[in-house]
Amino acid sequence: MRVDKWLSAVNVVKRRTVATDMLKSGVVLVNGMQAKASKNIIVGDIVTIEYLKGAKSYEVLRIPATKTIPKSQKDEYVKEVESV
């Protein structure tokens, strides 16, 4: 799954266009490397978003099969990890 689709599907960002803009701005890293929107992610990848107030990192636990998941199931798909 593309990283921009994953960010919106697991409710890390509200809309895919926001995710795409963040990727174009260079604030999203996958496994420590700057990512493009078309970057495919797999289970175990670490996605880091560098916000103005600090970075947040997320571990990919599962890839959703649908366009979006219920917010109550977010913990099954993504785990927030401490930034290094």
C-alpha positions in Angstrom: 0.0 0.0 0.0 1.2 3.5 -0.8 2.3 5.5 2.2 -0.1 8.4 1.5 -3.0 5.9 1.4 -1.9 4.2 4.6 -1.6 7.5 6.5 -5.2 8.4 5.7 -6.6 4.8 6.0 -5.3 4.3 9.5 -6.4 7.7 10.7 -2.9 9.2 11.3 -4.0 12.2 9.1 -7.5 13.2 8.2 -7.3 13.3 4.4 -5.1 11.8 1.8 -4.5 15.2 0.3 -3.0 16.3 3.6 -0.8 13.2 3.6 0.3 13.9 0.0 1.2 17.5 0.9 3.2 16.4 3.9 5.1 13.9 1.7 5.8 16.7 -0.9 7.1 18.9 1.9 9.6 16.2 2.9 8.4 15.9 6.5 7.5 12.2 6.2 10.2 9.6 6.6 9.9 5.8 6.1 12.6 3.9 7.9 14.7 7.1 8.3 14.6 8.0 4.6 12.5 10.8 3.1 9.6 9.2 1.2 7.5 10.0 -1.8 3.7 9.5 -1.9 4.2 6.4 -4.1 6.5 4.6 -1.6 5.1 1.2 -0.8 5.1 0.3 2.9 5.2 -3.1 4.5 4.5 -4.5 7.9 7.3 -3.5 10.3 8.2 -0.2 8.6 8.6 2.9 10.8 6.9 6.0 9.5 8.0 9.2 11.1 6.3 12.6 10.7 8.3 15.7 11.6 5.9 18.2 13.1 7.0 21.7 14.2 6.7 20.7 17.8 8.6 17.4 17.3 8.6 14.2 15.5 6.1 11.3 15.9 6.9 7.8 14.8 4.5 5.0 14.0 5.1 1.3 13.4 3.1 -0.5 10.7 1.4 -3.5 12.3 -1.0 -4.4 9.5 -2.0 -3.2 6.1 -5.7 -2.4 5.8 -7.7 -4.1 3.0 -10.2 -1.3 2.8 -10.0 2.4 2.1 -10.5 3.3 5.7 -10.8 1.6 9.1 -12.9 2.5 12.1 -11.0 4.7 14.6 -11.7 2.0 17.2 -9.5 -0.4 15.3 -6.5 1.9 14.8 -4.4 0.1 17.5 -4.5 -3.1 15.3 -2.9 -1.3 12.4 -0.5 1.2 13.8 1.5 1.6 17.0 3.1 4.9 18.1 6.7 4.4 19.0 9.2 6.8 20.6 11.2 8.9 18.2 14.9 8.3 18.3 
